[in-house]
Amino acid sequence: METTPNRPEIKDYLYLIGLALIWGTSYILIKRGLQVFSPLQVATLRLGISAIALAPLALVHLRKVSWRQVPLLIVIGVTGTGLPSFLYPQAQVHLSSSLTGMLSGLVPLCTFLVAWLFFASRDAGKRQLLGVTLGLIGACILAWAAPGEMGQTTQFIYAGFVILACFCYATSANLVATYFRGLSSLTITVCSFFMVGVPALIWALTAGAVVGTITAADGNEGWWALACVATLALVSTVLASIVFFRMVQRTGAVFSSMVSYIVPLVALVWGLLDGEGFGALQIPAIVLILTGVALSRGK
């Protein structure tokens, strides 16, 4: 049953800040995981550890959903964590963690586009279209101006992976806001993540050969990388998603996606602390993105 989103309260803004700090840290955790694991291993470990953490709750919460809800919950699991878990590590093989995090600022803009195109939110005007245009221009400048050894073409390609992940998150948020307001955020998280996490866990422990990768690493590097991916799974994926889906139910998809205003700044700080480069043109680029996001949300 659909309900009208509540007006955001102080605690909702506090949730936004907390989520931004958690998700802004995700990119440096992925970077640490990639020092030992392949992108595919990072992704499947992240999903698999999430499934293990949620296993005790799975039997209880799976009973709370009907069979007709299962296909949409699988889609939410795939778009909300499955595909992004693969896309981000693959992108960060060639992009810095700070650039990846800054590009993730496009999530609110993507959320607006998905709502407008597929969820009957047809109130877009010149202001919103200008916002979309500015955001996309900002993303192009951001990828082009980023310091790195790769050429601009390569950076554009892998920046596309991040933008695709942004559209995945946007799809997941709109589905939750539209079809699952009456279902517990914990149930949504447990069911959607468990459905995509179990196959990933099986692959990671068999064909993925993650155990061999950990034991073959020098010293404690393998275990340290595993700890980073585990933190990514338990905090940035499971805990943060429960809070995020609950916020979506309370306030709607567009307000909740505002978390991405702060995520780029957190990711940038982590990147600078880790010695990553930063180009002067990236400052106006991120301003363009955030301005575009703000305009796309205007009435």
C-alpha positions as CSV (number, residue, x, y, z in Angstrom):
1,M,0.0,0.0,0.0
2,E,1.5,3.4,-1.1
3,T,1.7,6.3,1.4
4,T,2.8,9.8,1.0
5,P,6.4,10.5,2.0
6,N,6.8,12.2,5.4
7,R,8.4,15.7,5.6
8,P,12.1,15.1,6.6
9,E,12.9,15.6,10.3
10,I,16.1,16.4,12.1
11,K,16.9,12.7,12.5
12,D,16.5,12.1,8.8
13,Y,19.2,14.7,8.1
14,L,21.4,13.0,10.8
15,Y,20.8,9.7,9.0
16,L,22.0,11.4,5.7
17,I,25.2,12.6,7.3
18,G,25.9,9.2,8.9
19,L,25.3,7.3,5.7
20,A,27.5,9.7,3.7
21,L,30.4,9.1,6.1
22,I,29.9,5.4,5.8
23,W,29.4,5.3,2.0
24,G,32.1,7.9,1.4
25,T,34.6,5.5,3.2
26,S,33.5,2.6,0.9
27,Y,35.8,3.6,-1.9
28,I,39.0,3.6,0.1
29,L,37.9,0.1,1.5
30,I,37.5,-1.1,-2.1
31,K,40.9,0.2,-2.9
32,R,42.5,-1.7,0.0
33,G,40.7,-4.9,-1.0
34,L,42.0,-4.6,-4.6
35,Q,45.5,-4.6,-3.3
36,V,45.1,-8.4,-2.8
37,F,41.9,-9.5,-4.5
38,S,40.7,-9.2,-8.1
39,P,37.6,-7.0,-8.8
40,L,35.5,-10.1,-9.1
41,Q,36.7,-11.4,-5.8
42,V,36.1,-8.1,-4.0
43,A,32.5,-8.1,-5.4
44,T,31.6,-11.7,-4.5
45,L,33.2,-11.5,-1.1
46,R,31.3,-8.3,-0.4
47,L,28.0,-10.0,-1.4
48,G,28.9,-13.3,0.2
49,I,29.8,-11.8,3.6
50,S,26.6,-9.8,3.5
51,A,24.7,-13.0,3.0
52,I,26.4,-14.7,5.9
53,A,25.6,-11.8,8.2
54,L,22.0,-11.9,7.2
55,A,21.6,-15.7,7.3
56,P,20.2,-15.8,10.8
57,L,17.5,-13.4,9.8
58,A,16.7,-14.8,6.4
59,L,14.4,-17.6,7.5
60,V,12.3,-15.2,9.5
61,H,12.1,-12.4,7.0
62,L,11.7,-14.5,3.9
63,R,8.4,-15.7,5.3
64,K,7.1,-12.1,5.4
65,V,7.1,-11.6,1.7
66,S,4.8,-13.1,-0.8
67,W,5.9,-15.0,-3.9
68,R,4.7,-12.1,-6.1
69,Q,7.1,-9.8,-4.3
70,V,10.1,-12.0,-4.9
71,P,10.9,-10.9,-8.5
72,L,11.0,-7.3,-7.5
73,L,13.1,-8.0,-4.4
74,I,15.6,-9.8,-6.6
75,V,15.7,-6.8,-8.9
76,I,16.2,-4.5,-5.8
77,G,19.0,-6.8,-4.7
78,V,20.7,-6.9,-8.1
79,T,20.4,-3.1,-8.7
80,G,20.9,-2.0,-5.1
81,T,24.0,-4.0,-4.3
82,G,24.6,-6.8,-6.8
83,L,25.7,-4.9,-9.9
84,P,27.3,-2.0,-8.1
85,S,29.4,-4.4,-6.1
86,F,31.0,-5.5,-9.4
87,L,31.0,-2.2,-11.2
88,Y,32.9,-0.2,-8.5
89,P,35.9,-2.5,-8.1
90,Q,36.2,-2.8,-11.8
91,A,36.2,0.9,-12.2
92,Q,38.7,1.4,-9.4
93,V,41.3,-0.7,-11.1
94,H,41.8,2.4,-13.4
95,L,40.2,5.2,-11.4
96,S,41.2,6.7,-8.0
97,S,38.9,6.1,-5.0
98,S,38.3,9.8,-4.7
99,L,37.3,10.2,-8.4
100,T,34.9,7.2,-8.1
101,G,33.4,8.7,-5.0
102,M,32.9,12.1,-6.6
103,L,31.3,10.6,-9.6
104,S,28.9,8.9,-7.3
105,G,27.4,12.3,-6.6
106,L,25.3,11.7,-9.7
107,V,23.0,9.3,-7.8
108,P,20.3,11.9,-7.0
109,L,20.4,13.1,-10.6
110,C,20.0,9.5,-11.8
111,T,17.2,9.0,-9.3
112,F,15.3,11.9,-10.8
113,L,15.9,10.6,-14.3
114,V,14.7,7.1,-13.5
115,A,11.6,8.4,-11.6
116,W,10.8,10.7,-14.6
117,L,11.3,8.1,-17.2
118,F,9.9,4.9,-15.6
119,F,7.9,5.9,-12.5
120,A,5.3,8.4,-13.8
121,S,7.0,11.4,-12.3
122,R,6.3,13.7,-15.2
123,D,6.8,17.1,-13.7
124,A,10.2,17.9,-15.3
125,G,10.6,21.4,-16.7
126,K,13.4,23.5,-18.1
127,R,15.0,23.8,-14.7
128,Q,15.3,20.0,-14.2
129,L,16.5,19.5,-17.8
130,L,19.2,22.1,-17.2
131,G,20.2,20.3,-14.1
132,V,20.6,17.0,-15.9
133,T,22.7,18.7,-18.6
134,L,24.9,20.5,-16.1
135,G,25.4,17.3,-14.1
136,L,26.4,15.3,-17.1
137,I,28.8,18.0,-18.3
138,G,30.3,18.1,-14.8
139,A,30.8,14.3,-14.8
140,C,32.6,14.5,-18.2
141,I,34.9,17.2,-17.0
142,L,35.6,15.3,-13.7
143,A,36.7,12.2,-15.6
144,W,38.7,14.2,-18.1
145,A,40.5,16.3,-15.6
146,A,41.3,13.6,-13.1
147,P,45.1,13.0,-12.7
148,G,46.2,9.5,-13.7
149,E,48.4,7.4,-15.9
150,M,45.5,6.4,-18.1
151,G,44.4,8.4,-21.1
152,Q,41.1,10.3,-21.2
153,T,39.4,7.6,-23.3
154,T,40.1,4.9,-20.7
155,Q,39.0,7.2,-17.9
156,F,35.8,8.0,-19.7
157,I,35.1,4.3,-20.2
158,Y,35.6,3.4,-16.6
159,A,33.8,6.4,-15.4
160,G,30.9,5.0,-17.3
161,F,31.0,1.9,-15.0
162,V,30.4,4.3,-12.0
163,I,27.6,6.1,-13.8
164,L,25.9,2.8,-14.5
165,A,26.2,1.9,-10.8
166,C,24.5,5.2,-10.0
167,F,21.6,4.3,-12.3
168,C,21.4,0.9,-10.5
169,Y,21.1,2.6,-7.1
170,A,18.5,5.0,-8.6
171,T,16.4,2.1,-9.8
172,S,16.6,0.3,-6.5
173,A,15.6,3.5,-4.5
174,N,12.6,4.1,-6.8
175,L,11.4,0.5,-6.6
176,V,11.5,0.6,-2.8
177,A,9.8,4.0,-2.6
178,T,7.1,2.9,-5.1
179,Y,6.3,-0.7,-4.2
180,F,7.6,-1.4,-0.7
181,R,6.5,1.4,1.7
182,G,4.6,-1.1,3.8
183,L,7.4,-3.6,4.2
184,S,10.0,-3.4,6.9
185,S,13.4,-2.0,5.7
186,L,15.1,-4.9,7.5
187,T,12.9,-7.4,5.5
188,I,13.8,-5.6,2.3
189,T,17.5,-5.7,3.0
190,V,17.6,-9.3,4.3
191,C,15.5,-10.8,1.4
192,S,17.0,-8.8,-1.5
193,F,20.6,-9.1,-0.3
194,F,20.3,-12.8,0.7
195,M,19.0,-13.7,-2.8
196,V,22.0,-12.2,-4.6
197,G,24.5,-12.9,-1.9
198,V,24.2,-16.7,-1.6
199,P,25.2,-17.4,-5.3
200,A,28.1,-14.9,-4.9
201,L,29.3,-16.7,-1.8
202,I,29.3,-20.1,-3.4
203,W,31.3,-18.7,-6.3
204,A,33.8,-16.9,-4.0
205,L,34.5,-20.1,-2.1
206,T,34.8,-22.4,-5.2
207,A,35.8,-21.0,-8.6
208,G,36.7,-17.6,-7.0
209,A,39.5,-19.2,-5.0
210,V,39.5,-16.4,-2.4
211,V,40.9,-18.7,0.3
212,G,43.9,-19.4,-1.8
213,T,44.4,-15.8,-2.6
214,I,44.4,-14.9,1.1
215,T,46.9,-17.5,2.1
216,A,49.2,-16.7,-0.9
217,A,49.4,-13.0,0.1
218,D,52.5,-11.8,1.8
219,G,52.4,-11.6,5.6
220,N,49.0,-10.4,6.9
221,E,48.1,-8.5,3.7
222,G,45.5,-11.1,2.7
223,W,43.8,-10.9,6.1
224,W,44.0,-7.1,6.2
225,A,42.4,-6.9,2.7
226,L,39.7,-9.4,3.9
227,A,39.0,-7.2,6.9
228,C,38.5,-4.2,4.7
229,V,36.1,-6.1,2.4
230,A,34.3,-7.5,5.5
231,T,33.8,-3.9,6.8
232,L,32.6,-2.9,3.4
233,A,30.0,-5.7,3.5
234,L,28.9,-5.5,7.1
235,V,28.8,-1.7,7.6
236,S,28.7,-0.1,4.1
237,T,26.4,-2.6,2.6
238,V,24.2,-4.3,5.2
239,L,23.9,-1.7,8.0
240,A,23.8,1.3,5.7
241,S,21.3,-0.3,3.4
242,I,18.9,-1.0,6.3
243,V,19.1,2.7,7.3
244,F,18.8,3.9,3.7
245,F,15.8,1.8,2.8
246,R,14.1,2.9,6.0
247,M,14.8,6.5,5.1
248,V,13.4,6.0,1.6
249,Q,10.2,4.6,3.1
250,R,9.9,7.6,5.4
251,T,10.9,10.5,3.1
252,G,10.9,9.2,-0.5
253,A,13.6,8.2,-3.0
254,V,14.7,11.7,-4.0
255,F,15.3,13.1,-0.5
256,S,17.1,9.9,0.5
257,S,19.4,10.1,-2.5
258,M,20.6,13.5,-1.2
259,V,23.2,11.5,0.8
260,S,25.2,11.6,-2.4
261,Y,25.8,15.4,-1.9
262,I,28.1,14.6,1.0
263,V,29.6,11.2,-0.2
264,P,31.9,12.9,-2.8
265,L,33.4,15.2,-0.2
266,V,34.1,12.2,2.2
267,A,35.6,10.2,-0.6
268,L,37.8,13.2,-1.7
269,V,39.1,13.6,1.9
270,W,40.0,9.9,2.1
271,G,41.7,10.0,-1.3
272,L,43.8,13.1,-0.4
273,L,44.8,11.5,2.9
274,D,45.9,8.4,0.9
275,G,48.1,10.5,-1.4
276,E,45.8,10.5,-4.5
277,G,46.1,13.4,-7.0
278,F,43.5,16.1,-7.5
279,G,43.2,18.3,-10.5
280,A,42.2,22.0,-10.3
281,L,39.4,21.5,-12.9
282,Q,37.8,18.8,-10.7
283,I,36.6,21.6,-8.3
284,P,34.3,23.3,-10.9
285,A,33.3,19.9,-12.2
286,I,32.0,18.7,-8.8
287,V,30.3,22.1,-8.4
288,L,28.6,21.5,-11.7
289,I,27.4,18.1,-10.7
290,L,26.0,19.2,-7.4
291,T,24.4,22.3,-9.0
292,G,22.8,20.0,-11.6
293,V,21.5,17.7,-8.8
294,A,20.0,20.7,-7.0
295,L,18.3,22.0,-10.1
296,S,17.0,18.6,-11.1
297,R,15.2,18.4,-7.7
298,G,13.8,21.9,-8.0
299,K,10.1,22.5,-8.5
